[in-house]
């Protein structure tokens, strides 16, 4: 392991933030809907994300959108892991790759939700966030890829049973976050330093951001007015 002097290399995080933000600004839902001669921001709920794409174009198109956004959310984080995995912060025991992968993910999610290319009105970031954890957790142990996939399938079954798409997605994000936090706590113990606080705050910020983006859905859930998402109907829907 090599020491990483943050005071000398802080500029790398600026580059990471800019690159990841602009990657996050690229919206696959808009691209796919335009290929189909329509604009997803002007139909259905107007949200350029997986759920609205599924409702308007069918479950297969929604799944393609989800996978594209998931890869967007996790790919740069995974790249940063391989770049920085042999480094630890100087005068610390915190691995640089632990911080960079969630720093990358947060910046991509911010770009997805607040894209400058769409006047800061983007999607809600669920697919990118789930993809982030799907890519990041296997960095601990490879077999976590299967566990994460099983958890994502569990989210789908929860949505299919309850027909509450937003709640199932948010619970999936929080569940994966807790798993990652437990792994970090076991790795670093109860000793805290600035880098560990930064790491935990990154994961907290990701959750706050995605939950906040769904504040209207949460309000409708509490008032009993949330729209139901029937997976069966979406699966039968013909692609337009």
Secondary structure in CASP SS format (residue, H / E / C, confidence):
PFRMAT SS
TARGET T0000
AUTHOR 0000-0000-0000
METHOD secondary structure of the structure
MODEL  1
X C 1.00
X E 1.00
X E 1.00
X E 1.00
X C 1.00
X H 1.00
X H 1.00
X H 1.00
X H 1.00
X H 1.00
X H 1.00
X H 1.00
X H 1.00
X H 1.00
X H 1.00
X H 1.00
X H 1.00
X H 1.00
X H 1.00
X H 1.00
X H 1.00
X H 1.00
X H 1.00
X H 1.00
X H 1.00
X C 1.00
X C 1.00
X H 1.00
X H 1.00
X H 1.00
X H 1.00
X H 1.00
X H 1.00
X H 1.00
X H 1.00
X C 1.00
X C 1.00
X C 1.00
X C 1.00
X H 1.00
X H 1.00
X H 1.00
X C 1.00
X C 1.00
X C 1.00
X C 1.00
X C 1.00
X C 1.00
X C 1.00
X H 1.00
X H 1.00
X H 1.00
X H 1.00
X H 1.00
X H 1.00
X H 1.00
X H 1.00
X C 1.00
X H 1.00
X H 1.00
X H 1.00
X H 1.00
X H 1.00
X H 1.00
X H 1.00
X H 1.00
X H 1.00
X H 1.00
X H 1.00
X H 1.00
X H 1.00
X H 1.00
X H 1.00
X H 1.00
X H 1.00
X H 1.00
X H 1.00
X H 1.00
X H 1.00
X H 1.00
X H 1.00
X H 1.00
X H 1.00
X H 1.00
X C 1.00
X C 1.00
X E 1.00
X E 1.00
X E 1.00
X C 1.00
X C 1.00
X C 1.00
X C 1.00
X C 1.00
X E 1.00
X H 1.00
X H 1.00
X H 1.00
X H 1.00
X H 1.00
X H 1.00
X H 1.00
X H 1.00
X H 1.00
X H 1.00
X H 1.00
X H 1.00
X H 1.00
X H 1.00
X H 1.00
X H 1.00
X H 1.00
X H 1.00
X C 1.00
X C 1.00
X H 1.00
X H 1.00
X H 1.00
X C 1.00
X C 1.00
X C 1.00
X C 1.00
X C 1.00
X C 1.00
X C 1.00
X H 1.00
X H 1.00
X H 1.00
X H 1.00
X H 1.00
X H 1.00
X H 1.00
X H 1.00
X H 1.00
X H 1.00
X H 1.00
X H 1.00
X C 1.00
X C 1.00
X C 1.00
X C 1.00
X C 1.00
X C 1.00
X H 1.00
X H 1.00
X H 1.00
X H 1.00
X H 1.00
X H 1.00
X H 1.00
X H 1.00
X H 1.00
X H 1.00
X H 1.00
X H 1.00
X H 1.00
X H 1.00
X H 1.00
X H 1.00
X H 1.00
X H 1.00
X H 1.00
X C 1.00
X C 1.00
X H 1.00
X H 1.00
X H 1.00
X H 1.00
X H 1.00
X H 1.00
X H 1.00
X H 1.00
X H 1.00
X H 1.00
X H 1.00
X H 1.00
X H 1.00
X H 1.00
X H 1.00
X H 1.00
X H 1.00
X H 1.00
X H 1.00
X H 1.00
X H 1.00
X H 1.00
X H 1.00
X H 1.00
X C 1.00
X C 1.00
X C 1.00
X C 1.00
X C 1.00
X H 1.00
X H 1.00
X H 1.00
X H 1.00
X H 1.00
X H 1.00
X H 1.00
X H 1.00
X H 1.00
X H 1.00
X H 1.00
X H 1.00
X H 1.00
X H 1.00
X H 1.00
X H 1.00
X H 1.00
X H 1.00
X H 1.00
X H 1.00
X C 1.00
X H 1.00
X H 1.00
X H 1.00
X H 1.00
X H 1.00
X H 1.00
X H 1.00
X H 1.00
X H 1.00
X C 1.00
X C 1.00
X C 1.00
X C 1.00
X C 1.00
X C 1.00
X C 1.00
X H 1.00
X H 1.00
X H 1.00
X H 1.00
X H 1.00
X H 1.00
X C 1.00
X C 1.00
X C 1.00
X C 1.00
END
